[in-house]
Amino acid sequence: MTFQRARSEEQRQIRRCAILDTAAAMLDEMPVADVSLNELSRRVGLAKSNVLRYFESREAVLLELLDDRLGVWLADLEGELAEGVEVDAPPEARATLLADVLSRSLAARPVLCDLFGAQGGVLEHNVSVEVVKRHKRASLAHLGTMAGLLRRVVPELGDDAVRFGLLTLVTAGAVSSYVPPPPSLLAAFEEEPELAIFHLDLREGLQAALTAGLLGFLPRD
Protein backbone atom coordinates (compact mmCIF):
# COMPACT_ATOMS: atom_id res chain seq x y z
CA MET A 1 0.00 0.00 0.00
CA THR A 2 1.35 3.44 -0.96
CA PHE A 3 -0.13 6.86 -0.34
CA GLN A 4 0.13 10.24 -1.95
CA ARG A 5 0.40 13.26 0.30
CA ALA A 6 -2.77 13.83 2.33
CA ARG A 7 -4.24 17.24 1.53
CA SER A 8 -7.63 17.15 3.25
CA GLU A 9 -8.90 16.18 6.68
CA GLU A 10 -10.67 13.22 5.10
CA GLN A 11 -7.42 12.00 3.55
CA ARG A 12 -5.60 12.42 6.86
CA GLN A 13 -8.27 10.37 8.59
CA ILE A 14 -7.86 7.64 5.97
CA ARG A 15 -4.12 7.56 6.75
CA ARG A 16 -4.78 7.30 10.48
CA CYS A 17 -7.24 4.46 9.97
CA ALA A 18 -4.78 2.64 7.71
CA ILE A 19 -2.07 2.90 10.37
CA LEU A 20 -4.40 1.63 13.09
CA ASP A 21 -5.71 -1.22 10.93
CA THR A 22 -2.16 -2.27 10.06
CA ALA A 23 -1.09 -2.20 13.72
CA ALA A 24 -4.16 -4.28 14.63
CA ALA A 25 -3.25 -6.86 11.96
CA MET A 26 0.29 -7.02 13.36
CA LEU A 27 -1.05 -7.70 16.85
CA ASP A 28 -2.88 -10.73 15.47
CA GLU A 29 0.54 -12.09 14.47
CA MET A 30 2.84 -10.98 17.26
CA PRO A 31 2.85 -9.69 20.87
CA VAL A 32 2.80 -5.99 21.64
CA ALA A 33 6.52 -6.06 22.47
CA ASP A 34 7.40 -7.12 18.90
CA VAL A 35 5.43 -4.35 17.14
CA SER A 36 8.00 -1.85 15.89
CA LEU A 37 7.51 1.51 14.24
CA ASN A 38 9.84 0.48 11.40
CA GLU A 39 7.79 -2.61 10.55
CA LEU A 40 4.52 -0.74 10.97
CA SER A 41 5.74 1.93 8.54
CA ARG A 42 6.86 -0.68 6.03
CA ARG A 43 3.56 -2.51 6.12
CA VAL A 44 1.41 0.59 5.87
CA GLY A 45 3.47 1.91 2.96
CA LEU A 46 4.61 5.17 4.55
CA ALA A 47 7.98 6.46 5.64
CA LYS A 48 8.43 6.38 9.40
CA SER A 49 8.56 10.19 9.42
CA ASN A 50 5.16 10.24 7.73
CA VAL A 51 3.65 7.83 10.24
CA LEU A 52 4.86 10.20 12.94
CA ARG A 53 2.80 12.96 11.34
CA TYR A 54 -0.32 11.10 12.45
CA PHE A 55 0.85 9.46 15.69
CA GLU A 56 3.69 10.81 17.78
CA SER A 57 5.08 7.35 18.61
CA ARG A 58 4.49 3.62 18.39
CA GLU A 59 3.02 3.78 21.88
CA ALA A 60 0.49 6.40 20.81
CA VAL A 61 -0.74 4.07 18.05
CA LEU A 62 -1.13 1.18 20.46
CA LEU A 63 -2.87 3.30 23.11
CA GLU A 64 -5.49 4.31 20.56
CA LEU A 65 -5.93 0.66 19.60
CA LEU A 66 -6.36 -0.23 23.26
CA ASP A 67 -9.10 2.38 23.63
CA ASP A 68 -10.84 1.08 20.52
CA ARG A 69 -10.66 -2.59 21.47
CA LEU A 70 -11.81 -1.90 25.01
CA GLY A 71 -14.91 -0.19 23.66
CA VAL A 72 -15.66 -3.08 21.31
CA TRP A 73 -15.22 -5.58 24.15
CA LEU A 74 -17.60 -3.71 26.43
CA ALA A 75 -20.24 -3.65 23.70
CA ASP A 76 -19.93 -7.45 23.41
CA LEU A 77 -19.79 -7.91 27.18
CA GLU A 78 -23.25 -6.49 27.67
CA GLY A 79 -24.82 -9.38 25.77
CA GLU A 80 -22.51 -11.96 27.33
CA LEU A 81 -23.53 -10.87 30.83
CA ALA A 82 -27.22 -10.95 29.94
CA GLU A 83 -26.84 -14.55 28.80
CA GLY A 84 -24.40 -15.76 31.43
CA VAL A 85 -25.64 -14.32 34.74
CA GLU A 86 -28.96 -15.29 36.29
CA VAL A 87 -30.13 -12.06 37.91
CA ASP A 88 -32.45 -13.85 40.37
CA ALA A 89 -29.65 -15.98 41.83
CA PRO A 90 -28.21 -15.23 45.30
CA PRO A 91 -25.41 -12.63 45.42
CA GLU A 92 -22.52 -15.10 45.74
CA ALA A 93 -23.86 -17.21 42.89
CA ARG A 94 -24.20 -14.12 40.68
CA ALA A 95 -20.67 -13.03 41.60
CA THR A 96 -19.32 -16.45 40.64
CA LEU A 97 -21.20 -16.36 37.33
CA LEU A 98 -19.94 -12.84 36.67
CA ALA A 99 -16.34 -13.93 37.25
CA ASP A 100 -16.89 -16.83 34.85
CA VAL A 101 -18.26 -14.58 32.12
CA LEU A 102 -15.49 -12.00 32.54
CA SER A 103 -12.70 -14.58 32.53
CA ARG A 104 -14.12 -16.41 29.52
CA SER A 105 -14.67 -13.19 27.61
CA LEU A 106 -11.22 -11.76 28.31
CA ALA A 107 -9.43 -15.05 27.64
CA ALA A 108 -11.04 -15.06 24.19
CA ARG A 109 -9.36 -11.69 23.52
CA PRO A 110 -5.63 -12.26 24.17
CA VAL A 111 -4.61 -9.17 22.17
CA LEU A 112 -6.71 -6.95 24.43
CA CYS A 113 -5.18 -8.58 27.50
CA ASP A 114 -1.68 -8.12 26.04
CA LEU A 115 -2.40 -4.42 25.52
CA PHE A 116 -3.57 -4.13 29.14
CA GLY A 117 -0.35 -5.81 30.24
CA ALA A 118 1.78 -3.29 28.35
CA GLN A 119 -0.30 -0.24 29.27
CA GLY A 120 1.34 0.97 32.48
CA GLY A 121 4.93 -0.16 31.92
CA VAL A 122 5.30 0.56 28.19
CA LEU A 123 2.43 2.24 26.35
CA GLU A 124 1.99 5.19 28.69
CA HIS A 125 5.67 6.06 28.23
CA ASN A 126 7.11 7.90 25.21
CA VAL A 127 3.88 9.84 24.75
CA SER A 128 2.98 13.45 25.42
CA VAL A 129 0.79 14.75 28.20
CA GLU A 130 -1.97 15.44 25.67
CA VAL A 131 -1.95 11.85 24.41
CA VAL A 132 -2.02 10.50 27.95
CA LYS A 133 -4.91 12.78 28.91
CA ARG A 134 -6.89 11.78 25.83
CA HIS A 135 -6.25 8.10 26.56
CA LYS A 136 -7.18 8.43 30.22
CA ARG A 137 -10.36 10.33 29.42
CA ALA A 138 -11.38 7.51 27.08
CA SER A 139 -10.41 4.94 29.72
CA LEU A 140 -12.48 6.74 32.35
CA ALA A 141 -15.53 6.68 30.10
CA HIS A 142 -15.03 2.97 29.37
CA LEU A 143 -14.56 2.25 33.08
CA GLY A 144 -17.85 3.98 33.82
CA THR A 145 -19.56 1.85 31.19
CA MET A 146 -18.02 -1.29 32.64
CA ALA A 147 -19.07 -0.38 36.18
CA GLY A 148 -22.64 0.09 34.98
CA LEU A 149 -22.64 -3.36 33.39
CA LEU A 150 -21.23 -4.93 36.56
CA ARG A 151 -23.80 -3.25 38.80
CA ARG A 152 -26.56 -4.42 36.49
CA VAL A 153 -25.87 -8.07 37.41
CA VAL A 154 -24.32 -7.61 40.88
CA PRO A 155 -25.85 -4.38 42.26
CA GLU A 156 -24.39 -5.22 45.65
CA LEU A 157 -21.04 -3.95 44.33
CA GLY A 158 -22.32 -0.37 44.54
CA ASP A 159 -19.53 2.19 44.18
CA ASP A 160 -16.96 -0.61 44.34
CA ALA A 161 -17.96 -1.61 40.79
CA VAL A 162 -15.55 1.00 39.43
CA ARG A 163 -12.66 -0.26 41.54
CA PHE A 164 -13.40 -3.90 40.72
CA GLY A 165 -13.66 -3.05 37.01
CA LEU A 166 -10.22 -1.42 37.09
CA LEU A 167 -8.74 -4.37 38.98
CA THR A 168 -10.25 -6.73 36.41
CA LEU A 169 -8.42 -4.99 33.57
CA VAL A 170 -5.16 -4.83 35.53
CA THR A 171 -5.47 -8.52 36.42
CA ALA A 172 -6.11 -9.45 32.79
CA GLY A 173 -2.91 -7.69 31.79
CA ALA A 174 -0.88 -9.23 34.61
CA VAL A 175 -1.99 -12.83 34.01
CA SER A 176 -1.62 -12.53 30.23
CA SER A 177 2.07 -11.63 30.61
CA TYR A 178 2.68 -15.23 31.67
CA VAL A 179 0.71 -16.76 28.79
CA PRO A 180 1.82 -18.56 26.72
CA PRO A 181 5.06 -19.61 28.42
CA PRO A 182 8.21 -19.72 26.28
CA PRO A 183 9.51 -23.12 25.04
CA SER A 184 12.24 -23.21 27.70
CA LEU A 185 9.63 -23.01 30.47
CA LEU A 186 7.47 -25.68 28.86
CA ALA A 187 10.51 -27.94 28.69
CA ALA A 188 11.28 -27.26 32.34
CA PHE A 189 7.69 -28.07 33.34
CA GLU A 190 7.88 -31.35 31.43
CA GLU A 191 11.19 -32.36 32.98
CA GLU A 192 10.16 -31.35 36.52
CA PRO A 193 6.36 -31.65 36.86
CA GLU A 194 6.36 -30.03 40.30
CA LEU A 195 7.31 -26.76 38.60
CA ALA A 196 4.13 -26.83 36.52
CA ILE A 197 2.32 -24.95 39.28
CA PHE A 198 3.73 -21.88 37.52
CA HIS A 199 2.08 -22.87 34.23
CA LEU A 200 -0.90 -20.53 34.08
CA ASP A 201 -3.93 -20.87 31.86
CA LEU A 202 -5.33 -17.43 31.05
CA ARG A 203 -8.97 -18.25 31.65
CA GLU A 204 -8.39 -20.36 34.75
CA GLY A 205 -6.07 -17.76 36.26
CA LEU A 206 -8.52 -14.95 35.60
CA GLN A 207 -11.46 -16.92 36.93
CA ALA A 208 -9.70 -17.72 40.21
CA ALA A 209 -8.53 -14.13 40.73
CA LEU A 210 -11.80 -12.47 39.72
CA THR A 211 -13.95 -14.84 41.76
CA ALA A 212 -11.89 -14.17 44.88
CA GLY A 213 -11.96 -10.44 44.19
CA LEU A 214 -15.70 -10.30 43.63
CA LEU A 215 -16.54 -12.27 46.73
CA GLY A 216 -14.26 -9.96 48.68
CA PHE A 217 -16.13 -6.89 47.40
CA LEU A 218 -19.56 -8.20 48.34
CA PRO A 219 -20.95 -6.64 51.53
CA ARG A 220 -20.90 -8.79 54.65
CA ASP A 221 -23.73 -9.10 57.17
C-alpha positions as CSV (number, residue, x, y, z in Angstrom):
1,M,0.0,0.0,0.0
2,T,1.4,3.4,-1.0
3,F,-0.1,6.9,-0.3
4,Q,0.1,10.2,-1.9
5,R,0.4,13.3,0.3
6,A,-2.8,13.8,2.3
7,R,-4.2,17.2,1.5
8,S,-7.6,17.1,3.2
9,E,-8.9,16.2,6.7
10,E,-10.7,13.2,5.1
11,Q,-7.4,12.0,3.5
12,R,-5.6,12.4,6.9
13,Q,-8.3,10.4,8.6
14,I,-7.9,7.6,6.0
15,R,-4.1,7.6,6.8
16,R,-4.8,7.3,10.5
17,C,-7.2,4.5,10.0
18,A,-4.8,2.6,7.7
19,I,-2.1,2.9,10.4
20,L,-4.4,1.6,13.1
21,D,-5.7,-1.2,10.9
22,T,-2.2,-2.3,10.1
23,A,-1.1,-2.2,13.7
24,A,-4.2,-4.3,14.6
25,A,-3.2,-6.9,12.0
26,M,0.3,-7.0,13.4
27,L,-1.1,-7.7,16.9
28,D,-2.9,-10.7,15.5
29,E,0.5,-12.1,14.5
30,M,2.8,-11.0,17.3
31,P,2.8,-9.7,20.9
32,V,2.8,-6.0,21.6
33,A,6.5,-6.1,22.5
34,D,7.4,-7.1,18.9
35,V,5.4,-4.4,17.1
36,S,8.0,-1.9,15.9
37,L,7.5,1.5,14.2
38,N,9.8,0.5,11.4
39,E,7.8,-2.6,10.5
40,L,4.5,-0.7,11.0
41,S,5.7,1.9,8.5
42,R,6.9,-0.7,6.0
43,R,3.6,-2.5,6.1
44,V,1.4,0.6,5.9
45,G,3.5,1.9,3.0
46,L,4.6,5.2,4.6
47,A,8.0,6.5,5.6
48,K,8.4,6.4,9.4
49,S,8.6,10.2,9.4
50,N,5.2,10.2,7.7
51,V,3.6,7.8,10.2
52,L,4.9,10.2,12.9
53,R,2.8,13.0,11.3
54,Y,-0.3,11.1,12.5
55,F,0.8,9.5,15.7
56,E,3.7,10.8,17.8
57,S,5.1,7.3,18.6
58,R,4.5,3.6,18.4
59,E,3.0,3.8,21.9
60,A,0.5,6.4,20.8
61,V,-0.7,4.1,18.0
62,L,-1.1,1.2,20.5
63,L,-2.9,3.3,23.1
64,E,-5.5,4.3,20.6
65,L,-5.9,0.7,19.6
66,L,-6.4,-0.2,23.3
67,D,-9.1,2.4,23.6
68,D,-10.8,1.1,20.5
69,R,-10.7,-2.6,21.5
70,L,-11.8,-1.9,25.0
71,G,-14.9,-0.2,23.7
72,V,-15.7,-3.1,21.3
73,W,-15.2,-5.6,24.1
74,L,-17.6,-3.7,26.4
75,A,-20.2,-3.7,23.7
76,D,-19.9,-7.4,23.4
77,L,-19.8,-7.9,27.2
78,E,-23.3,-6.5,27.7
79,G,-24.8,-9.4,25.8
80,E,-22.5,-12.0,27.3
81,L,-23.5,-10.9,30.8
82,A,-27.2,-10.9,29.9
83,E,-26.8,-14.5,28.8
84,G,-24.4,-15.8,31.4
85,V,-25.6,-14.3,34.7
86,E,-29.0,-15.3,36.3
87,V,-30.1,-12.1,37.9
88,D,-32.4,-13.9,40.4
89,A,-29.7,-16.0,41.8
90,P,-28.2,-15.2,45.3
91,P,-25.4,-12.6,45.4
92,E,-22.5,-15.1,45.7
93,A,-23.9,-17.2,42.9
94,R,-24.2,-14.1,40.7
95,A,-20.7,-13.0,41.6
96,T,-19.3,-16.5,40.6
97,L,-21.2,-16.4,37.3
98,L,-19.9,-12.8,36.7
99,A,-16.3,-13.9,37.2
100,D,-16.9,-16.8,34.9
101,V,-18.3,-14.6,32.1
102,L,-15.5,-12.0,32.5
103,S,-12.7,-14.6,32.5
104,R,-14.1,-16.4,29.5
105,S,-14.7,-13.2,27.6
106,L,-11.2,-11.8,28.3
107,A,-9.4,-15.0,27.6
108,A,-11.0,-15.1,24.2
109,R,-9.4,-11.7,23.5
110,P,-5.6,-12.3,24.2
111,V,-4.6,-9.2,22.2
112,L,-6.7,-6.9,24.4
113,C,-5.2,-8.6,27.5
114,D,-1.7,-8.1,26.0
115,L,-2.4,-4.4,25.5
116,F,-3.6,-4.1,29.1
117,G,-0.4,-5.8,30.2
118,A,1.8,-3.3,28.3
119,Q,-0.3,-0.2,29.3
120,G,1.3,1.0,32.5
121,G,4.9,-0.2,31.9
122,V,5.3,0.6,28.2
123,L,2.4,2.2,26.3
124,E,2.0,5.2,28.7
125,H,5.7,6.1,28.2
126,N,7.1,7.9,25.2
127,V,3.9,9.8,24.8
128,S,3.0,13.5,25.4
129,V,0.8,14.8,28.2
130,E,-2.0,15.4,25.7
131,V,-2.0,11.9,24.4
132,V,-2.0,10.5,28.0
133,K,-4.9,12.8,28.9
134,R,-6.9,11.8,25.8
135,H,-6.3,8.1,26.6
136,K,-7.2,8.4,30.2
137,R,-10.4,10.3,29.4
138,A,-11.4,7.5,27.1
139,S,-10.4,4.9,29.7
140,L,-12.5,6.7,32.3
141,A,-15.5,6.7,30.1
142,H,-15.0,3.0,29.4
143,L,-14.6,2.2,33.1
144,G,-17.9,4.0,33.8
145,T,-19.6,1.9,31.2
146,M,-18.0,-1.3,32.6
147,A,-19.1,-0.4,36.2
148,G,-22.6,0.1,35.0
149,L,-22.6,-3.4,33.4
150,L,-21.2,-4.9,36.6
151,R,-23.8,-3.3,38.8
152,R,-26.6,-4.4,36.5
153,V,-25.9,-8.1,37.4
154,V,-24.3,-7.6,40.9
155,P,-25.9,-4.4,42.3
156,E,-24.4,-5.2,45.7
157,L,-21.0,-4.0,44.3
158,G,-22.3,-0.4,44.5
159,D,-19.5,2.2,44.2
160,D,-17.0,-0.6,44.3
161,A,-18.0,-1.6,40.8
162,V,-15.6,1.0,39.4
163,R,-12.7,-0.3,41.5
164,F,-13.4,-3.9,40.7
165,G,-13.7,-3.0,37.0
166,L,-10.2,-1.4,37.1
167,L,-8.7,-4.4,39.0
168,T,-10.2,-6.7,36.4
169,L,-8.4,-5.0,33.6
170,V,-5.2,-4.8,35.5
171,T,-5.5,-8.5,36.4
172,A,-6.1,-9.5,32.8
173,G,-2.9,-7.7,31.8
174,A,-0.9,-9.2,34.6
175,V,-2.0,-12.8,34.0
176,S,-1.6,-12.5,30.2
177,S,2.1,-11.6,30.6
178,Y,2.7,-15.2,31.7
179,V,0.7,-16.8,28.8
180,P,1.8,-18.6,26.7
181,P,5.1,-19.6,28.4
182,P,8.2,-19.7,26.3
183,P,9.5,-23.1,25.0
184,S,12.2,-23.2,27.7
185,L,9.6,-23.0,30.5
186,L,7.5,-25.7,28.9
187,A,10.5,-27.9,28.7
188,A,11.3,-27.3,32.3
189,F,7.7,-28.1,33.3
190,E,7.9,-31.3,31.4
191,E,11.2,-32.4,33.0
192,E,10.2,-31.3,36.5
193,P,6.4,-31.6,36.9
194,E,6.4,-30.0,40.3
195,L,7.3,-26.8,38.6
196,A,4.1,-26.8,36.5
197,I,2.3,-24.9,39.3
198,F,3.7,-21.9,37.5
199,H,2.1,-22.9,34.2
200,L,-0.9,-20.5,34.1
201,D,-3.9,-20.9,31.9
202,L,-5.3,-17.4,31.1
203,R,-9.0,-18.2,31.7
204,E,-8.4,-20.4,34.8
205,G,-6.1,-17.8,36.3
206,L,-8.5,-15.0,35.6
207,Q,-11.5,-16.9,36.9
208,A,-9.7,-17.7,40.2
209,A,-8.5,-14.1,40.7
210,L,-11.8,-12.5,39.7
211,T,-14.0,-14.8,41.8
212,A,-11.9,-14.2,44.9
213,G,-12.0,-10.4,44.2
214,L,-15.7,-10.3,43.6
215,L,-16.5,-12.3,46.7
216,G,-14.3,-10.0,48.7
217,F,-16.1,-6.9,47.4
218,L,-19.6,-8.2,48.3
219,P,-20.9,-6.6,51.5
220,R,-20.9,-8.8,54.6
221,D,-23.7,-9.1,57.2
